[in-house]
Amino acid sequence: MKISDAVADRILSLCRERGLSVNKLCTLSGVTQSTVNDIVNRKSKNIGIVTIKMLCDGLDISITDFFDTQEFRNLEQELY
């Protein structure tokens, strides 16, 4: 699994857990709808840490909480 896929999965999972739509997350985080749509639809392959931090703020979690999952611990190195 690529990191961009893991990020997309994590965002969608957190939205489901909190009963949030992607649109509501955009409003809460200040990240544009098009940016979040590109992430969750896997069109964006290079997601910036600032964007992830803003999404975490909207979800009211830390970056550590965002990445503290088995999915991220099991990622293999990506070579480009």
C-alpha positions as a printed NumPy array, in Angstrom:
array([[  0.   ,   0.   ,   0.   ],
       [  1.226,   3.488,  -0.833],
       [  1.261,   6.23 ,   1.784],
       [ -1.231,   8.305,  -0.221],
       [ -3.677,   5.381,  -0.069],
       [ -3.11 ,   4.994,   3.672],
       [ -3.757,   8.723,   4.202],
       [ -6.964,   8.565,   2.149],
       [ -8.16 ,   5.502,   4.065],
       [ -7.354,   7.138,   7.404],
       [ -9.23 ,  10.343,   6.549],
       [-12.306,   8.408,   5.445],
       [-12.145,   6.177,   8.522],
       [-11.897,   9.14 ,  10.891],
       [-14.803,  10.881,   9.153],
       [-16.93 ,   7.737,   9.518],
       [-15.994,   7.376,  13.199],
       [-17.034,  10.966,  13.863],
       [-20.109,  10.995,  11.635],
       [-18.597,  13.702,   9.431],
       [-18.962,  14.143,   5.721],
       [-15.881,  15.067,   3.735],
       [-17.539,  18.412,   3.071],
       [-17.942,  19.062,   6.819],
       [-14.302,  18.117,   7.397],
       [-13.325,  20.698,   4.776],
       [-15.309,  23.358,   6.619],
       [-13.827,  22.411,   9.999],
       [-10.254,  22.223,   8.742],
       [-10.106,  25.07 ,   6.236],
       [ -8.857,  22.74 ,   3.504],
       [-10.564,  23.171,   0.153],
       [-13.105,  20.605,  -0.99 ],
       [-11.124,  19.962,  -4.164],
       [ -7.955,  19.199,  -2.198],
       [ -9.676,  16.734,   0.122],
       [-11.572,  15.16 ,  -2.773],
       [ -8.28 ,  14.664,  -4.635],
       [ -6.807,  12.985,  -1.541],
       [ -9.712,  10.644,  -0.787],
       [-10.249,   9.836,  -4.473],
       [ -6.533,   9.007,  -4.721],
       [ -5.767,  11.621,  -7.36 ],
       [ -3.231,  13.345,  -5.125],
       [ -0.048,  11.34 ,  -4.628],
       [  2.045,  13.927,  -2.788],
       [  0.014,  15.095,   0.202],
       [  1.688,  17.853,   2.18 ],
       [  2.176,  17.619,   5.924],
       [  0.628,  21.085,   6.34 ],
       [ -2.564,  19.798,   4.718],
       [ -2.575,  16.74 ,   6.965],
       [ -2.032,  18.967,  10.018],
       [ -4.972,  21.16 ,   9.01 ],
       [ -7.165,  18.08 ,   8.581],
       [ -6.044,  16.818,  11.99 ],
       [ -6.996,  20.161,  13.512],
       [-10.43 ,  19.861,  11.913],
       [-10.752,  16.344,  13.317],
       [ -9.482,  17.538,  16.711],
       [ -6.629,  15.03 ,  16.791],
       [ -2.85 ,  15.303,  16.783],
       [ -0.648,  14.309,  13.885],
       [  0.669,  11.537,  16.127],
       [ -2.88 ,  10.194,  16.521],
       [ -3.41 ,  10.381,  12.78 ],
       [ -0.36 ,   8.263,  11.965],
       [ -0.565,   5.933,  14.981],
       [ -2.182,   2.987,  13.198],
       [ -1.016,  -0.427,  12.126],
       [ -1.534,   0.585,   8.507],
       [  1.147,   3.28 ,   8.761],
       [  3.489,   1.096,  10.812],
       [  3.396,  -1.561,   8.088],
       [  4.112,   0.728,   5.127],
       [  7.054,  -0.266,   3.017],
       [  9.539,   2.214,   1.648],
       [  8.384,   3.843,  -1.567],
       [ 10.972,   4.453,  -4.26 ],
       [ 10.326,   6.902,  -7.071]])
